[in-house]
Amino acid sequence: MKVTLLFICCLSTVTIQAQQTTGKKTMTIPSNKNSNTGITYNTLFQYGVADSFIGGLFEATLPVSELKQHGDFGIGAPGQVDGELIVYKGHAYQTQAKGITREVPDTFKTALGFVTFFKADTAFHISAASNQKEAFDQIEKYLHQKNGVYAIKISGSFDHLKTRAFPPYTQKPYPSLATLIGRQKFFEFSNTKGTIVGYKLPHYLNGLSIEGFHFHFLSDSKTQGGHVLDFSGADLTVEVAKIQNFLLSIPQDSDFMNYNFIKKDNPDLEKVEKGH
């Protein structure tokens, strides 16, 4: 099976759609659209570019109201790196570095966001996982395509969970996020119930997005959260949705438009483009 990526540009949005090609016949992957609600499930909408955010573009430019138009499930970053953002069941929550988790209004803005209307096509249980790596190893068994894009929900009772959040950084120009690692705050939760929300993205999206597993947590009480660093638990329910389409919304502010991205050399591509 060959997978073809179609890049369609329209105004400030880039859409990447996947088609499956078998022999001489081409079959477009179904949109998974619910005819009753008009919602298209399992399309990953991303606002912003990971490389520029990590490089210091922390300014929030997209209201949560607009982010939620594209998904009810996902993760993101508040403006000025003020903690961590999670979108779950159509509500958005911020976990701040001072340990407070709260629902944010629609006027709240994000600098980087990843959302989808989540509809699982695979579900299974993890009977026991003593740490995050062990859980990921079990989840990997159900992710059959190396270059697939997956939205993943893990819910249940967690024996232990470690998260983090960055404090706000308000002085411009902002430094790279890597230089602020020493400022992050860590949280440890024991015997808590909740949901881990996030994605497993392939290598070819790295830089544009963030490859590998990337998860945020929200407790059932809506009082605990953050970027997930480690967890353990028993009888956890895992739901997986394979993402079929990818929609990128490009920030239009001057900071982004003038940001100097680091060039990633691809000698073979350059050779083909120049014809020598």
Backbone as CSV, one residue per row, in Angstrom:
resi,resn,N_x,N_y,N_z,CA_x,CA_y,CA_z,C_x,C_y,C_z
1,MET,0.850,-1.188,0.000,0.000,0.000,0.000,0.885,1.237,0.000
2,LYS,0.568,2.194,-0.879,1.318,3.444,-0.926,0.442,4.553,-0.382
3,VAL,1.010,5.410,0.408,0.270,6.538,0.965,0.751,7.819,0.306
4,THR,-0.182,8.566,-0.266,0.144,9.811,-0.942,-0.367,10.967,-0.105
5,LEU,0.470,11.960,0.129,0.058,13.147,0.879,-0.237,14.268,-0.096
6,LEU,-1.437,14.824,0.019,-1.831,15.925,-0.829,-1.796,17.213,-0.019
7,PHE,-1.049,18.197,-0.439,-0.949,19.477,0.260,-1.835,20.492,-0.472
8,ILE,-2.828,21.009,0.242,-3.762,21.945,-0.364,-3.700,23.242,0.425
9,CYS,-3.245,24.326,-0.180,-3.123,25.605,0.534,-4.350,26.459,0.266
10,CYS,-4.856,27.060,1.327,-5.991,27.971,1.211,-5.854,29.052,2.272
11,LEU,-5.607,30.310,1.842,-5.390,31.396,2.784,-4.295,31.019,3.770
12,SER,-4.630,30.995,5.083,-3.593,30.731,6.089,-3.636,29.295,6.572
13,THR,-4.329,28.424,5.847,-4.494,27.050,6.311,-3.919,26.077,5.311
14,VAL,-3.197,25.089,5.801,-2.661,24.029,4.969,-3.349,22.738,5.358
15,THR,-3.917,22.042,4.384,-4.580,20.772,4.654,-3.767,19.644,4.057
16,ILE,-3.504,18.630,4.859,-2.825,17.439,4.373,-3.814,16.297,4.435
17,GLN,-4.175,15.740,3.297,-5.102,14.630,3.263,-4.379,13.386,2.776
18,ALA,-4.785,12.239,3.272,-4.145,10.988,2.883,-5.017,10.214,1.929
19,GLN,-4.408,9.614,0.931,-5.111,8.713,0.038,-4.384,7.382,0.025
20,GLN,-5.142,6.299,-0.079,-4.556,4.982,-0.180,-4.572,4.549,-1.639
21,THR,-3.432,4.080,-2.113,-3.337,3.641,-3.489,-2.997,2.160,-3.517
22,THR,-3.854,1.380,-4.147,-3.634,-0.055,-4.272,-3.669,-0.402,-5.747
23,GLY,-2.533,-0.842,-6.302,-2.474,-1.117,-7.726,-2.717,0.162,-8.499
24,LYS,-3.712,0.108,-9.444,-4.014,1.274,-10.253,-5.194,2.058,-9.709
25,LYS,-5.810,1.548,-8.652,-6.982,2.209,-8.100,-6.601,3.070,-6.901
26,THR,-7.156,4.244,-6.843,-6.923,5.142,-5.721,-8.203,5.298,-4.923
27,MET,-8.122,5.079,-3.620,-9.286,5.170,-2.756,-9.040,6.242,-1.715
28,THR,-9.880,7.258,-1.701,-9.756,8.292,-0.685,-10.257,7.759,0.635
29,ILE,-9.476,7.951,1.693,-9.887,7.507,3.018,-11.160,8.248,3.412
30,PRO,-12.178,7.566,3.933,-13.422,8.233,4.315,-13.171,9.352,5.322
31,SER,-13.990,10.404,5.224,-13.817,11.548,6.105,-14.333,11.278,7.515
32,ASN,-15.099,10.208,7.680,-15.651,9.856,8.993,-16.561,10.965,9.507
33,LYS,-17.319,11.556,8.595,-18.192,12.677,8.946,-19.551,12.159,9.390
34,ASN,-20.030,12.666,10.497,-21.345,12.322,11.005,-22.378,13.182,10.291
35,SER,-23.259,12.543,9.512,-24.214,13.290,8.704,-25.247,14.015,9.546
36,ASN,-25.463,13.561,10.775,-26.451,14.194,11.647,-25.918,15.469,12.295
37,THR,-24.668,15.429,12.717,-24.098,16.578,13.426,-23.241,17.464,12.529
38,GLY,-22.786,16.928,11.401,-21.886,17.675,10.529,-20.455,17.680,11.001
39,ILE,-20.156,16.942,12.076,-18.804,16.886,12.635,-17.970,15.861,11.880
40,THR,-16.771,16.245,11.504,-15.823,15.304,10.919,-14.863,14.855,12.006
41,TYR,-14.880,13.561,12.290,-14.057,13.019,13.361,-12.655,12.693,12.868
42,ASN,-11.707,12.726,13.825,-10.354,12.219,13.616,-9.590,12.936,12.508
43,THR,-9.837,14.217,12.386,-8.978,15.114,11.620,-8.190,15.927,12.629
44,LEU,-6.885,15.875,12.558,-6.041,16.610,13.496,-5.896,18.048,13.026
45,PHE,-6.381,18.972,13.846,-6.207,20.396,13.584,-5.072,20.905,14.461
46,GLN,-4.110,21.557,13.843,-2.985,22.123,14.593,-2.893,23.603,14.317
47,TYR,-2.765,24.380,15.397,-2.504,25.808,15.262,-1.077,26.087,15.710
48,GLY,-0.305,26.715,14.841,1.076,27.031,15.165,2.029,25.940,14.731
49,VAL,3.313,26.215,14.905,4.375,25.292,14.517,5.253,25.027,15.740
50,ALA,5.504,23.762,16.017,6.240,23.389,17.227,7.625,24.032,17.270
51,ASP,8.359,24.011,16.163,9.722,24.547,16.155,9.765,26.019,16.562
52,SER,8.829,26.815,16.069,8.844,28.237,16.394,8.415,28.482,17.836
53,PHE,7.461,27.671,18.328,7.061,27.812,19.722,8.224,27.475,20.652
54,ILE,8.886,26.379,20.407,10.031,25.986,21.224,11.156,27.005,21.077
55,GLY,11.219,27.648,19.926,12.245,28.659,19.695,11.971,29.998,20.360
56,GLY,10.766,30.165,20.947,10.500,31.388,21.686,9.290,32.198,21.255
57,LEU,8.465,31.684,20.344,7.252,32.414,19.965,6.116,32.006,20.905
58,PHE,6.087,32.630,22.076,5.148,32.266,23.126,3.857,33.077,23.104
59,GLU,3.792,34.081,22.258,2.634,34.970,22.285,1.368,34.214,21.863
60,ALA,0.295,34.355,22.631,-0.968,33.684,22.317,-1.730,34.479,21.269
61,THR,-2.170,33.809,20.214,-2.836,34.510,19.123,-4.135,33.858,18.676
62,LEU,-4.489,32.688,19.233,-5.729,32.024,18.819,-6.647,31.836,20.026
63,PRO,-7.867,32.390,19.990,-8.807,32.189,21.096,-9.236,30.719,21.187
64,VAL,-9.474,30.273,22.412,-9.938,28.902,22.635,-11.251,28.657,21.896
65,SER,-12.086,29.673,21.757,-13.352,29.505,21.037,-13.123,29.013,19.614
66,GLU,-12.069,29.501,18.966,-11.756,29.070,17.607,-11.126,27.685,17.607
67,LEU,-10.288,27.407,18.606,-9.667,26.090,18.696,-10.737,25.016,18.839
68,LYS,-11.749,25.272,19.657,-12.786,24.279,19.932,-13.724,24.063,18.744
69,GLN,-13.684,24.949,17.769,-14.456,24.724,16.551,-13.915,23.542,15.756
70,HIS,-12.650,23.184,16.034,-11.982,22.133,15.271,-11.795,20.836,16.062
71,GLY,-12.197,20.824,17.331,-12.023,19.593,18.095,-12.481,19.729,19.531
72,ASP,-12.827,18.585,20.104,-13.253,18.537,21.510,-12.264,17.775,22.384
73,PHE,-11.087,17.475,21.813,-10.111,16.601,22.467,-8.731,17.028,22.012
74,GLY,-7.843,17.377,22.962,-6.500,17.726,22.526,-5.683,18.399,23.601
75,ILE,-4.564,18.958,23.170,-3.586,19.561,24.073,-3.051,20.837,23.440
76,GLY,-2.384,21.651,24.290,-1.825,22.869,23.757,-1.000,23.604,24.796
77,ALA,-0.634,24.826,24.430,0.181,25.673,25.300,-0.483,27.038,25.437
78,PRO,-0.687,27.508,26.661,-1.196,28.866,26.840,-0.168,29.889,26.363
79,GLY,-0.617,31.097,26.159,0.304,32.162,25.800,1.304,32.428,26.907
80,GLN,2.502,32.819,26.514,3.612,33.120,27.430,3.987,31.892,28.285
81,VAL,3.690,30.711,27.759,4.024,29.432,28.392,3.491,29.391,29.832
82,ASP,2.309,29.893,30.013,1.717,29.948,31.345,1.034,28.622,31.670
83,GLY,1.840,27.579,31.893,1.308,26.265,32.235,1.055,25.401,31.016
84,GLU,0.080,24.501,31.149,-0.258,23.541,30.101,-1.755,23.605,29.833
85,LEU,-2.138,23.262,28.608,-3.536,23.334,28.199,-4.018,21.952,27.773
86,ILE,-5.248,21.605,28.169,-5.866,20.365,27.738,-7.299,20.666,27.323
87,VAL,-7.746,20.043,26.235,-9.130,20.159,25.780,-9.754,18.778,25.894
88,TYR,-10.832,18.695,26.666,-11.465,17.402,26.902,-12.980,17.570,26.974
89,LYS,-13.672,16.790,26.148,-15.135,16.836,26.067,-15.638,18.253,25.795
90,GLY,-14.883,18.965,24.972,-15.307,20.282,24.545,-15.021,21.409,25.498
91,HIS,-14.332,21.123,26.594,-13.950,22.151,27.557,-12.426,22.275,27.578
92,ALA,-11.940,23.470,27.827,-10.494,23.706,27.868,-10.072,24.030,29.295
93,TYR,-8.952,23.410,29.723,-8.453,23.580,31.083,-6.974,23.944,31.043
94,GLN,-6.588,24.831,31.953,-5.194,25.257,32.088,-4.657,24.774,33.435
95,THR,-3.493,24.131,33.405,-2.782,23.814,34.643,-1.606,24.775,34.761
96,GLN,-1.614,25.594,35.812,-0.578,26.598,36.007,0.571,26.039,36.846
97,ALA,1.707,26.721,36.781,2.892,26.276,37.519,2.692,26.342,39.024
98,LYS,1.761,27.142,39.500,1.492,27.203,40.933,0.571,26.081,41.397
99,GLY,0.233,25.165,40.485,-0.508,23.967,40.856,-2.004,24.042,40.694
100,ILE,-2.498,25.148,40.175,-3.940,25.315,40.004,-4.360,24.844,38.613
101,THR,-5.404,24.020,38.563,-6.019,23.632,37.303,-7.413,24.234,37.260
102,ARG,-7.725,24.907,36.159,-9.009,25.595,36.065,-9.503,25.578,34.632
103,GLU,-10.823,25.615,34.486,-11.389,25.753,33.146,-11.206,27.193,32.693
104,VAL,-10.844,27.362,31.423,-10.607,28.708,30.905,-11.763,29.138,30.010
105,PRO,-12.018,30.437,29.919,-13.109,30.924,29.070,-12.734,30.861,27.599
106,ASP,-13.731,31.040,26.748,-13.492,30.982,25.310,-12.578,32.099,24.824
107,THR,-12.462,33.166,25.598,-11.602,34.284,25.203,-10.123,34.010,25.488
108,PHE,-9.853,32.981,26.283,-8.473,32.594,26.591,-7.770,32.216,25.293
109,LYS,-6.486,32.583,25.174,-5.778,32.349,23.916,-4.626,31.360,24.074
110,THR,-4.354,30.654,22.983,-3.275,29.672,22.950,-2.225,30.074,21.924
111,ALA,-0.999,29.616,22.168,0.083,29.848,21.219,0.327,28.642,20.322
112,LEU,-0.091,27.462,20.789,0.130,26.214,20.057,-0.947,25.235,20.494
113,GLY,-1.654,24.639,19.548,-2.727,23.735,19.932,-2.907,22.592,18.950
114,PHE,-3.344,21.432,19.474,-3.590,20.236,18.666,-4.929,19.643,19.117
115,VAL,-5.937,19.655,18.267,-7.247,19.131,18.661,-7.855,18.289,17.546
116,THR,-8.791,17.433,17.943,-9.569,16.636,17.001,-10.914,16.346,17.633
117,PHE,-11.908,16.041,16.802,-13.144,15.477,17.326,-12.903,13.976,17.427
118,PHE,-12.789,13.512,18.649,-12.279,12.168,18.928,-13.369,11.112,18.786
119,LYS,-13.070,10.084,18.007,-13.954,8.922,17.867,-13.066,7.690,17.767
120,ALA,-13.022,6.898,18.825,-12.096,5.764,18.883,-12.485,4.665,17.893
121,ASP,-11.477,4.052,17.285,-11.713,2.874,16.459,-11.088,1.628,17.071
122,THR,-10.331,1.808,18.150,-9.712,0.697,18.879,-9.793,0.988,20.370
123,ALA,-10.121,-0.032,21.164,-10.146,0.132,22.626,-9.636,-1.146,23.267
124,PHE,-8.869,-0.994,24.337,-8.334,-2.156,25.043,-7.990,-1.752,26.470
125,HIS,-7.620,-2.723,27.287,-7.281,-2.460,28.679,-5.808,-2.784,28.942
126,ILE,-5.205,-1.992,29.788,-3.880,-2.297,30.322,-4.108,-2.797,31.742
127,SER,-3.842,-4.068,31.962,-4.126,-4.650,33.278,-3.224,-4.068,34.351
128,ALA,-1.970,-3.794,33.970,-1.039,-3.194,34.923,0.138,-2.592,34.173
129,ALA,0.566,-1.428,34.627,1.762,-0.775,34.083,2.468,-0.087,35.231
130,SER,3.709,-0.473,35.455,4.447,0.066,36.598,5.062,1.423,36.316
131,ASN,5.103,1.811,35.019,5.610,3.133,34.654,5.142,3.486,33.249
132,GLN,5.451,4.705,32.840,5.001,5.191,31.544,5.551,4.367,30.385
133,LYS,6.828,4.027,30.425,7.434,3.257,29.345,6.734,1.914,29.160
134,GLU,6.426,1.267,30.266,5.755,-0.026,30.183,4.378,0.135,29.546
135,ALA,3.678,1.193,29.901,2.370,1.452,29.300,2.506,1.736,27.802
136,PHE,3.492,2.553,27.433,3.697,2.876,26.022,4.035,1.620,25.214
137,ASP,4.829,0.732,25.788,5.175,-0.510,25.095,3.921,-1.329,24.797
138,GLN,2.976,-1.335,25.730,1.735,-2.078,25.514,0.853,-1.384,24.471
139,ILE,0.816,-0.064,24.507,0.015,0.675,23.533,0.574,0.502,22.128
140,GLU,1.903,0.484,22.007,2.555,0.340,20.700,2.087,-0.911,19.954
141,LYS,1.732,-1.949,20.677,1.286,-3.200,20.052,0.007,-3.010,19.240
142,TYR,-0.736,-1.960,19.547,-1.991,-1.697,18.848,-1.856,-0.615,17.783
143,LEU,-0.687,-0.028,17.688,-0.432,0.999,16.678,0.365,0.346,15.558
144,HIS,-0.345,-0.171,14.577,0.276,-1.085,13.619,1.044,-0.387,12.498
145,GLN,0.854,0.901,12.321,1.494,1.590,11.202,2.537,2.582,11.716
146,LYS,3.755,2.344,11.320,4.873,3.172,11.794,4.648,4.643,11.493
147,ASN,4.080,4.946,10.359,3.886,6.331,9.957,2.452,6.810,10.171
148,GLY,1.692,6.067,10.972,0.339,6.488,11.290,0.330,7.619,12.306
149,VAL,-0.767,8.364,12.315,-0.980,9.439,13.285,-2.147,9.012,14.168
150,TYR,-1.945,9.035,15.489,-2.947,8.487,16.401,-3.293,9.475,17.513
151,ALA,-4.593,9.593,17.789,-5.069,10.280,18.992,-5.356,9.196,20.027
152,ILE,-4.945,9.429,21.269,-5.004,8.387,22.290,-5.568,8.952,23.586
153,LYS,-6.487,8.185,24.183,-7.060,8.543,25.479,-6.833,7.388,26.448
154,ILE,-6.281,7.685,27.625,-6.026,6.691,28.666,-6.793,7.133,29.910
155,SER,-7.700,6.319,30.382,-8.517,6.729,31.522,-8.584,5.622,32.566
156,GLY,-8.811,6.038,33.810,-8.919,5.075,34.897,-8.323,5.611,36.178
157,SER,-7.927,4.688,37.035,-7.317,5.045,38.322,-5.806,4.898,38.215
158,PHE,-5.099,5.950,38.568,-3.647,5.961,38.464,-3.034,5.857,39.860
159,ASP,-2.143,4.881,40.017,-1.448,4.734,41.300,-0.541,5.934,41.557
160,HIS,0.115,6.347,40.489,1.052,7.471,40.601,1.086,8.194,39.269
161,LEU,1.226,9.507,39.338,1.280,10.290,38.114,2.143,11.529,38.364
162,LYS,3.089,11.774,37.443,3.961,12.936,37.555,3.735,13.833,36.351
163,THR,3.475,15.121,36.632,3.277,16.081,35.552,4.149,17.314,35.782
164,ARG,4.130,18.204,34.807,4.873,19.453,34.952,4.112,20.581,34.272
165,ALA,4.487,21.813,34.658,3.966,23.010,34.010,5.030,24.096,34.100
166,PHE,5.131,24.907,33.057,6.059,26.036,33.049,5.376,27.273,33.627
167,PRO,6.100,28.098,34.379,5.551,29.381,34.811,5.550,30.351,33.636
168,PRO,4.757,31.416,33.712,4.723,32.374,32.606,6.052,33.109,32.461
169,TYR,6.373,33.449,31.233,7.552,34.259,30.943,7.057,35.459,30.143
170,THR,7.148,36.635,30.722,6.479,37.804,30.148,7.386,38.801,29.445
171,GLN,8.697,38.630,29.546,9.614,39.621,28.985,9.998,39.266,27.555
172,LYS,9.719,40.166,26.629,10.103,39.945,25.236,11.439,40.619,24.948
173,PRO,12.256,40.067,24.040,11.981,38.847,23.277,12.091,37.607,24.153
174,TYR,11.202,36.651,23.902,11.210,35.437,24.695,12.404,34.560,24.326
175,PRO,12.982,33.863,25.308,14.087,32.939,25.012,13.540,31.614,24.476
176,SER,14.427,30.754,24.052,13.972,29.429,23.631,13.464,28.668,24.848
177,LEU,12.512,27.792,24.611,11.904,27.054,25.720,12.931,26.172,26.426
178,ALA,13.905,25.669,25.685,14.915,24.788,26.282,15.698,25.496,27.387
179,THR,15.857,26.823,27.282,16.610,27.552,28.305,15.791,27.763,29.574
180,LEU,14.494,27.444,29.517,13.618,27.637,30.676,13.305,26.334,31.410
181,ILE,13.988,25.262,31.020,13.722,23.953,31.631,13.864,24.010,33.153
182,GLY,14.830,24.768,33.637,15.047,24.856,35.073,13.931,25.558,35.825
183,ARG,13.020,26.224,35.092,11.917,26.938,35.734,10.653,26.093,35.869
184,GLN,10.615,24.927,35.205,9.392,24.132,35.240,9.103,23.613,36.647
185,LYS,7.811,23.471,36.946,7.365,22.982,38.241,6.770,21.581,38.064
186,PHE,7.060,20.708,39.031,6.623,19.314,38.941,5.535,19.027,39.968
187,PHE,4.639,18.132,39.591,3.543,17.736,40.474,3.477,16.214,40.545
188,GLU,3.259,15.689,41.733,3.138,14.249,41.938,1.747,13.966,42.506
189,PHE,1.015,13.060,41.844,-0.319,12.691,42.295,-0.353,11.189,42.575
190,SER,-1.039,10.809,43.639,-1.173,9.396,43.996,-2.645,9.032,44.104
191,ASN,-2.965,7.822,43.633,-4.329,7.289,43.734,-5.366,8.301,43.261
192,THR,-5.192,8.731,42.030,-6.102,9.719,41.454,-6.776,9.151,40.214
193,LYS,-7.996,9.563,39.973,-8.741,9.137,38.797,-8.759,10.281,37.792
194,GLY,-8.649,9.912,36.521,-8.662,10.948,35.510,-8.409,10.407,34.123
195,THR,-8.026,11.307,33.235,-7.840,10.967,31.823,-6.566,11.599,31.298
196,ILE,-5.806,10.806,30.576,-4.625,11.272,29.861,-5.018,11.431,28.390
197,VAL,-4.755,12.594,27.843,-5.162,12.951,26.479,-3.928,13.297,25.667
198,GLY,-3.866,12.797,24.441,-2.732,13.183,23.618,-2.622,12.430,22.321
199,TYR,-1.388,12.387,21.791,-1.150,11.878,20.442,0.148,11.084,20.358
200,LYS,0.201,10.246,19.355,1.456,9.604,18.933,1.661,10.020,17.476
201,LEU,2.707,10.824,17.246,2.956,11.353,15.911,4.243,10.787,15.330
202,PRO,4.285,10.593,14.019,5.464,9.995,13.373,6.592,10.996,13.174
203,HIS,7.738,10.466,12.829,8.964,11.265,12.693,8.829,12.342,11.624
204,TYR,8.108,12.062,10.532,8.081,13.023,9.426,7.341,14.315,9.784
205,LEU,6.602,14.316,10.902,5.929,15.537,11.339,6.725,16.301,12.389
206,ASN,7.868,15.759,12.794,8.638,16.403,13.845,9.158,17.762,13.375
207,GLY,9.072,18.727,14.257,9.432,20.094,13.902,8.183,20.887,13.604
208,LEU,7.407,20.384,12.657,6.090,20.964,12.428,5.222,20.686,13.650
209,SER,5.238,19.422,14.079,4.587,18.998,15.314,5.649,18.437,16.250
210,ILE,5.236,17.518,17.128,6.164,16.903,18.076,6.029,15.394,17.954
211,GLU,7.082,14.736,17.485,6.977,13.304,17.246,6.914,12.514,18.550
212,GLY,6.405,11.295,18.436,6.329,10.406,19.584,5.070,10.648,20.399
213,PHE,5.054,10.087,21.611,3.925,10.266,22.515,3.997,11.639,23.173
214,HIS,2.868,12.295,23.236,2.778,13.615,23.885,1.425,13.687,24.578
215,PHE,1.442,13.727,25.930,0.209,13.634,26.691,0.086,14.713,27.756
216,HIS,-1.161,15.123,28.024,-1.507,15.962,29.161,-2.557,15.225,29.987
217,PHE,-2.638,15.575,31.265,-3.539,14.876,32.195,-4.576,15.841,32.757
218,LEU,-5.788,15.298,32.992,-6.837,16.026,33.697,-7.529,15.056,34.640
219,SER,-7.575,15.395,35.923,-8.237,14.527,36.895,-9.752,14.650,36.762
220,ASP,-10.459,13.631,37.236,-11.922,13.674,37.210,-12.452,14.861,38.012
221,SER,-11.704,15.251,39.029,-12.114,16.385,39.854,-11.847,17.731,39.188
222,LYS,-11.130,17.701,38.065,-10.751,18.906,37.317,-9.849,19.826,38.133
223,THR,-9.126,19.257,39.100,-8.245,20.066,39.959,-6.775,19.697,39.800
224,GLN,-6.477,18.651,39.028,-5.097,18.211,38.818,-4.850,18.078,37.322
225,GLY,-3.631,18.412,36.900,-3.333,18.307,35.481,-1.873,18.549,35.195
226,GLY,-1.581,18.794,33.906,-0.226,19.086,33.482,0.261,18.181,32.372
227,HIS,1.454,18.479,31.900,2.138,17.672,30.887,2.641,16.387,31.549
228,VAL,2.292,15.237,30.995,2.594,13.960,31.637,4.051,13.567,31.417
229,LEU,4.737,13.262,32.533,6.126,12.802,32.491,6.247,11.330,32.851
230,ASP,5.337,10.833,33.689,5.373,9.424,34.088,4.039,9.082,34.745
231,PHE,3.657,7.801,34.671,2.450,7.358,35.358,2.473,5.844,35.512
232,SER,1.676,5.368,36.452,1.479,3.930,36.645,0.030,3.710,37.036
233,GLY,-0.455,2.498,36.774,-1.838,2.205,37.118,-2.213,0.790,36.730
234,ALA,-3.411,0.404,37.115,-3.924,-0.921,36.808,-5.332,-0.786,36.238
235,ASP,-5.655,-1.678,35.315,-6.964,-1.682,34.662,-7.279,-0.332,34.037
236,LEU,-6.346,0.146,33.255,-6.542,1.402,32.541,-7.206,1.136,31.193
237,THR,-8.135,1.970,30.818,-8.805,1.851,29.523,-8.105,2.755,28.518
238,VAL,-7.714,2.174,27.394,-7.037,2.926,26.337,-7.934,2.938,25.104
239,GLU,-8.180,4.121,24.570,-8.954,4.274,23.341,-8.072,4.985,22.318
240,VAL,-8.076,4.447,21.107,-7.201,4.965,20.050,-8.039,5.332,18.828
241,ALA,-7.753,6.475,18.266,-8.382,6.898,17.013,-7.285,7.185,16.004
242,LYS,-7.349,6.522,14.876,-6.364,6.804,13.831,-6.758,8.079,13.098
243,ILE,-5.832,9.027,13.063,-6.080,10.303,12.398,-6.000,10.103,10.884
244,GLN,-6.998,10.655,10.191,-7.074,10.454,8.744,-6.629,11.669,7.942
245,ASN,-6.765,12.848,8.548,-6.399,14.078,7.859,-5.706,15.027,8.832
246,PHE,-4.909,15.927,8.282,-4.153,16.862,9.103,-4.349,18.274,8.565
247,LEU,-4.830,19.166,9.429,-5.092,20.542,9.032,-4.209,21.475,9.847
248,LEU,-3.373,22.241,9.170,-2.465,23.177,9.830,-2.939,24.602,9.618
249,SER,-3.150,25.321,10.707,-3.497,26.741,10.644,-2.249,27.548,10.979
250,ILE,-1.832,28.398,10.066,-0.577,29.133,10.183,-0.821,30.484,10.853
251,PRO,-0.130,30.779,11.951,-0.275,32.101,12.576,0.077,33.204,11.581
252,GLN,-0.660,34.306,11.657,-0.462,35.395,10.697,0.202,36.629,11.311
253,ASP,0.608,36.520,12.589,1.232,37.677,13.228,2.646,37.899,12.688
254,SER,3.145,39.097,12.864,4.443,39.466,12.284,5.594,38.686,12.911
255,ASP,5.487,38.354,14.201,6.555,37.581,14.850,6.748,36.245,14.151
256,PHE,5.649,35.576,13.845,5.768,34.286,13.167,6.273,34.469,11.738
257,MET,5.736,35.444,11.050,6.096,35.633,9.646,7.561,36.033,9.464
258,ASN,8.183,36.561,10.522,9.585,36.960,10.432,10.526,36.046,11.213
259,TYR,9.996,34.940,11.719,10.808,34.020,12.520,11.797,33.281,11.615
260,ASN,13.034,33.121,12.071,14.067,32.431,11.297,14.095,30.950,11.679
261,PHE,13.436,30.148,10.876,13.458,28.705,11.110,14.824,28.141,10.737
262,ILE,15.263,27.138,11.465,16.524,26.459,11.156,16.302,25.555,9.954
263,LYS,17.122,25.744,8.941,16.981,24.949,7.731,17.354,23.493,7.997
264,LYS,16.498,22.597,7.527,16.763,21.158,7.651,17.121,20.638,6.271
265,ASP,18.387,20.333,6.106,18.889,19.939,4.792,18.374,18.563,4.375
266,ASN,17.986,18.466,3.115,17.624,17.195,2.490,18.311,17.173,1.137
267,PRO,19.566,16.684,1.090,20.352,16.735,-0.156,19.651,16.075,-1.337
268,ASP,18.977,14.957,-1.104,18.300,14.263,-2.209,17.181,15.123,-2.779
269,LEU,16.404,15.758,-1.893,15.316,16.611,-2.362,15.865,17.802,-3.142
270,GLU,16.941,18.407,-2.628,17.536,19.552,-3.307,18.070,19.162,-4.688
271,LYS,18.640,17.971,-4.770,19.187,17.478,-6.040,18.069,17.297,-7.072
272,VAL,16.946,16.736,-6.601,15.816,16.499,-7.504,15.208,17.830,-7.966
273,GLU,15.052,18.762,-7.025,14.432,20.038,-7.356,15.261,20.824,-8.361
274,LYS,16.594,20.791,-8.211,17.483,21.570,-9.092,17.863,20.812,-10.364
275,GLY,17.522,19.546,-10.400,17.781,18.769,-11.610,19.218,18.371,-11.815
276,HIS,20.027,18.418,-10.736,21.434,17.984,-10.884,21.971,17.569,-9.529
